[in-house]
Amino acid sequence: MIKRLMQMILSAVILLVPLCAMAQDFGLDVNLGLKKKIVKGLSVAAEFELRTQDMSSEMERIDAGLGISYKPIDYFKVGIGYHFIDKYKPKHETKKGNIVDEYWSPRHRAYADVTGIAVVENFEISLRERYQFTHRSETSAKKWSSSGKAKDDEIIEAKNDHILRSRVLAQYNIKKIKLAPYFSIEVHNDLADSFAIDKVRLIAGLEYSLKKHHVFDLFYRYTAGIADSDDECHLLGIGYEFTF
């Protein structure tokens, strides 16, 4: 079984290579986390994320969040959380030919998820279903005509998104050296649009644990924008989490 799963993961990576070559953008992602174990199975975690875009030449988003997870048994986990996200939109031209100045777009995000976990020797496979609600606050930005004449501000209206994120993750724990390579596939479905696929994410990474308190993460993520091609991106990420 393990051999078969490894073959499937390798095949997915091989198929991913030509898709990645077509991506429109490349970014960097830095994650910092702090996790506190309250009682057995119950944990609280704080997260902070910085992400770049446009070939890593400018900031793309700032994300700060707090989550609670509970694992009553070894093969089942539930969680809830909240994130505040501030997303950067660079200066751009509209379909009507106007120029809109750069702006930041604040968002509030809440989620709830359930995860099923199966362990086969050193191999761990999990399926997570996460409901995610995001509210984008209304904001505005300066706007000019193509000739440089000032126009009324561009109004970016408030918007609510309802997304179901389905993720399958496979991880192999090399216990002797505390390394854990992993691979995941995640599909985002728009609940407000008849479960239409919004985007697909593929991640390959490597975790390293040090003395039970420190976890370091290095990963590569490819996002395929289905509903919006501008969401397509390569991303290289690094992460650190301290548990106490």
Residue, then its C-alpha position, 0 to 999 in steps of 0.5 A: m500500500i505504501k509503495r502504491l501511494m508513493q508511486m501516485i505521489l511521484s506521478a502527480v509531481i511529474l505531471l505538475v512540472p509542465l503546469c508549473a512552467m506555465a504559471q504567471d507569477f512567483g512569490l515567497d511565503v514566510n510563516l511564523g507560528l506559536k502553539k500552546k497545548i492546553v490539555k491532552g488533544l486541545s491546542v491553541a495556535a497563533e499564526f503570522e504570514l507574509r507573502t510576496q507577488d510579482m516575481s517577489s518584487e512587492m508585498e502581496r498580503i499580510d495575515a494574522g490568525l488565531g485557531i483552536s483545534y481538538k483531537p479527541i482520538d488519534y484519527f479525528k480532529v476538529g478546529i475553528g479559527y479567525h484570520f485578519i488579512d490585508k491584501y495588496k493590489p498594485k496600480h493597474e488598468t481597468k477594462k475601460g482603460n482607466i488607471v487605478d492607484e495601488y491600495w490595500s484591501p482588508r478581509h476578515r476570515a473565519y473557518a471551521d474544519v474536520t480532519g480524518i487521519a489514517v496512519v500506516e507504519n510511518f505513513e500518515i494520510s489525512l483528509r480535511e474538509r474546511y468551510q471558510f467564510t471571508h468578508r472583504s471590507e469596502t475600500s476605495a482608490k484614486k483613479w485617473s483616465s488614460s490621459g492622466k485626468a483625475k476621476d472619481d475614486e474607484i470603489i471596491e465594494a464589500k464582498n462575501d465568499h463561501i468556500l469549501r476547501s478539501r485537502v488530501l495530505a500524505q506525509y512520511n515520518i522518518k523518525k530517526i532523523k525527525l524529517a517528514p516529507y509531505f505532499s498535498i492536493e487541495v481543491h477550493n469549491d465556491l459554495a455560492d456558485s454551485f460548488a464550482i472549482d475556484k482554485v487548486r493547490l498542490i504542495a510539496g514540502l519537508e518538515y524538520s522537528l527539533k526537541k519537540h518544541h521547534v518545527f521548521d518547514l520548507f515547501y513549494r506550492y503551485t496554485a492553479g487559478i480556475a475561476d481567475s487566472d490571476d490566481e495562478c502562482h508558484l510559491l516558495g515558503i518557509g515556516y517555523e512553529f514553536t510549541f510549548 
